[in-house]
């Protein structure tokens, strides 16, 4: 019997992220506490740029955006936000959405599977994803549960289960 396998990936649905950003933008425009502070949130190329006249308001806009991401089912592990910095008369926060599993985290996951996973499970790094294979589907499901419970800095999804 052929080996069963699945891929561990870290991807963000761009449309959901865009919808979350548009919802956050609409809320920032309508909320009373953001009136007159120049608060805005928008795409700047691949980055998300948050602007406000004070550092606290910029952080509050980021909080609104994070809330919208959670409601849309996007993990905050996928959002990489910098610290607020002054730019002229306004404060800015630049954020990016992380995609793919970097080499360091892939090695951590690989080691976790080897050390704590079921015996017959093999894993290998393929670019920015991890392929996990085994003869037993039950072992693969146990490995999925192990990875879901692990504490890594990336949001994990499991695809191509066959």
CORBELNOR-V626761 format. One record per residue. N is the residue number from 1. SS is DSSP state (helix for helix, strand for strand, loop for the rest). PHI is phi in degrees with one decimal (* if undefined). Layout:
N&SS&PHI  N&SS&PHI
//
This chain:
1&loop&*  2&loop&-73.0  3&loop&-67.9  4&strand&-91.4  5&strand&-153.6  6&strand&-150.2  7&strand&-108.9  8&strand&-101.9  9&strand&-129.7  10&loop&-133.6  11&loop&-127.5  12&loop&-120.3  13&loop&-72.1  14&helix&-59.8  15&helix&-66.2  16&helix&-64.9  17&helix&-64.0  18&helix&-64.6  19&helix&-62.5  20&helix&-62.3  21&helix&-64.7  22&helix&-65.2  23&helix&-64.8  24&helix&-63.8  25&helix&-60.9  26&helix&-64.2  27&helix&-65.3  28&helix&-63.5  29&helix&-68.3  30&helix&-94.9  31&loop&-73.5  32&helix&-64.9  33&helix&-71.1  34&helix&-100.6  35&loop&-69.8  36&loop&76.7  37&loop&-110.5  38&loop&64.5  39&loop&-76.9  40&strand&-153.5  41&strand&-139.7  42&strand&-159.7  43&strand&-74.8  44&strand&-133.3  45&loop&72.4  46&loop&-89.5  47&strand&-95.5  48&strand&-108.0  49&strand&-110.7  50&strand&-111.3  51&strand&-127.5  52&strand&-162.2  53&loop&-77.1  54&loop&-126.9  55&helix&-63.1  56&helix&-63.8  57&helix&-67.5  58&helix&-63.0  59&helix&-66.3  60&helix&-65.8  61&helix&-64.5  62&helix&-59.9  63&helix&-62.8  64&helix&-60.9  65&helix&-63.6  66&helix&-62.2  67&helix&-61.2  68&helix&-66.4  69&helix&-62.6  70&helix&-62.6  71&helix&-63.3  72&loop&-88.1  73&loop&83.4  74&loop&-103.8  75&loop&-69.9  76&helix&-71.5  77&helix&-66.2  78&helix&-81.9  79&strand&-98.2  80&strand&-113.4  81&strand&-106.6  82&loop&-85.1  83&loop&-82.5  84&loop&-63.7  85&strand&-132.8  86&strand&-79.8  87&strand&-138.6  88&loop&70.3  89&loop&-95.7  90&strand&-126.5  91&strand&-106.0  92&strand&-127.9  93&strand&-130.6  94&strand&-103.3  95&strand&-127.8  96&strand&-131.2  97&strand&-99.2  98&loop&-83.7  99&loop&-128.7  100&loop&83.6  101&loop&-100.7  102&loop&-70.6  103&helix&-56.5  104&helix&-61.2  105&helix&-70.0  106&helix&-63.1  107&helix&-66.1  108&helix&-61.2  109&helix&-63.9  110&helix&-58.6  111&helix&-65.2  112&helix&-60.5  113&helix&-64.3  114&helix&-64.2  115&helix&-78.6  116&helix&-111.3  117&loop&-78.3  118&loop&-58.9  119&loop&-61.7  120&loop&-83.9  121&loop&-92.3  122&strand&-116.0  123&strand&-136.0  124&strand&-143.8  125&strand&-84.4  126&strand&-128.6  127&loop&67.6  128&loop&-103.6  129&strand&-138.7  130&strand&-127.4  131&strand&-99.4  132&strand&-116.7  133&strand&-135.5  134&strand&-164.8  135&loop&-76.0  136&loop&-103.0  137&helix&-67.4  138&helix&-63.1  139&helix&-62.7  140&helix&-65.1  141&helix&-67.8  142&helix&-65.0  143&helix&-66.3  144&helix&-59.7  145&helix&-63.0  146&helix&-61.7  147&helix&-68.6  148&helix&-63.1  149&helix&-83.0  150&loop&-75.2  151&loop&-107.6  152&loop&-117.2  153&loop&-82.3  154&loop&-117.9  155&loop&-82.9  156&loop&-107.3  157&strand&-126.0  158&strand&-117.1  159&strand&-130.5  160&loop&56.1  161&loop&-74.4  162&loop&-141.5
//
